[in-house]
């Protein structure tokens, strides 16, 4: 089993269940990488807020598909009454979408 967690809650030695991508779709860290303390700086630099880690039993990875992300964006867009215009608002929007994704991934597991 794997879990979607906030970056602030990761511990050294946890293993990524899914690759970490930057906003351009480039792989920053691949699935299976064991997290180290220096990865926190990487996540901070790229604005990564959530990561998928393998649980101890290592089964049933949660994969967030483009379809799930689009669904989460639609769900969150329907809940708010504004369109993000500034970079701060876009970050807030992305945080909301990630929260919806966390809920969607819990339902699928």
C-alpha positions as CSV (number, residue, x, y, z in Angstrom):
1,X,0.0,0.0,0.0
2,X,1.2,3.6,-0.5
3,X,0.2,6.9,0.9
4,X,0.0,10.4,-0.4
5,X,1.6,12.6,2.3
6,X,2.6,16.2,2.8
7,X,6.3,16.8,2.2
8,X,6.7,18.2,5.7
9,X,5.8,14.8,7.1
10,X,8.3,12.6,5.3
11,X,11.0,10.9,7.2
12,X,14.5,9.9,6.0
13,X,14.4,6.3,4.7
14,X,10.9,6.4,3.3
15,X,10.6,5.2,-0.3
16,X,8.8,7.0,-3.2
17,X,6.0,5.0,-4.7
18,X,5.6,7.4,-7.6
19,X,8.1,9.7,-9.4
20,X,8.3,13.4,-8.4
21,X,7.7,15.6,-11.4
22,X,8.3,19.4,-11.7
23,X,5.8,21.7,-13.2
24,X,7.2,21.0,-16.6
25,X,6.7,17.2,-16.3
26,X,10.4,16.4,-15.8
27,X,11.3,13.7,-13.4
28,X,13.1,15.1,-10.3
29,X,13.2,11.8,-8.4
30,X,12.1,8.4,-9.7
31,X,9.9,5.9,-8.0
32,X,11.8,3.7,-5.6
33,X,14.2,6.4,-4.4
34,X,14.9,6.3,-0.7
35,X,14.3,9.8,0.7
36,X,17.2,11.6,2.4
37,X,17.3,14.8,4.4
38,X,18.6,16.8,1.4
39,X,15.5,16.0,-0.6
40,X,13.6,18.5,1.5
41,X,15.5,21.4,-0.2
42,X,14.6,19.9,-3.6
43,X,10.9,19.8,-2.7
44,X,11.0,23.3,-1.3
45,X,12.8,24.7,-4.4
46,X,10.3,23.1,-6.8
47,X,7.2,23.8,-4.7
48,X,6.4,20.1,-4.2
49,X,3.8,19.8,-1.5
50,X,2.7,16.2,-1.7
51,X,4.5,12.9,-2.4
52,X,3.5,9.3,-2.7
53,X,5.4,7.0,-0.5
54,X,5.4,3.2,-0.1
55,X,4.1,1.8,3.1
56,X,6.0,-0.9,4.8
57,X,4.3,-3.8,3.0
58,X,5.0,-2.0,-0.4
59,X,1.8,-3.2,-2.2
60,X,-0.8,-1.4,-4.2
61,X,0.8,1.9,-5.3
62,X,-1.5,4.9,-5.7
63,X,-1.1,6.3,-9.1
64,X,-2.5,9.7,-9.9
65,X,-3.5,9.8,-13.5
66,X,-4.1,12.8,-15.7
67,X,-7.8,11.9,-15.6
68,X,-7.8,12.0,-11.8
69,X,-6.0,15.4,-11.8
70,X,-8.5,16.8,-14.3
71,X,-11.4,15.5,-12.2
72,X,-9.8,17.1,-9.0
73,X,-9.4,20.4,-10.8
74,X,-13.0,20.3,-11.9
75,X,-14.3,19.4,-8.4
76,X,-12.3,22.2,-6.8
77,X,-13.2,24.7,-9.5
78,X,-16.8,24.0,-8.9
79,X,-16.4,24.7,-5.2
80,X,-14.7,28.1,-5.4
81,X,-16.1,31.4,-6.8
82,X,-13.0,32.9,-8.3
83,X,-10.4,32.1,-11.0
84,X,-6.8,32.3,-9.9
85,X,-4.9,35.2,-11.5
86,X,-1.8,35.8,-9.4
87,X,0.9,33.3,-8.6
88,X,-0.3,33.2,-5.0
89,X,-3.8,32.4,-6.1
90,X,-2.5,29.7,-8.5
91,X,-0.6,28.2,-5.6
92,X,-3.7,28.2,-3.4
93,X,-5.7,26.6,-6.3
94,X,-3.1,23.9,-6.7
95,X,-3.2,23.2,-2.9
96,X,-6.9,22.8,-3.1
97,X,-6.6,20.4,-6.1
98,X,-4.0,18.3,-4.2
99,X,-6.4,18.1,-1.2
100,X,-9.1,16.8,-3.5
101,X,-6.6,14.4,-5.1
102,X,-5.8,13.0,-1.6
103,X,-9.5,12.4,-1.0
104,X,-9.9,10.7,-4.5
105,X,-6.9,8.5,-3.9
106,X,-8.3,7.3,-0.6
107,X,-11.5,6.3,-2.2
108,X,-9.7,4.3,-4.9
109,X,-7.6,2.3,-2.4
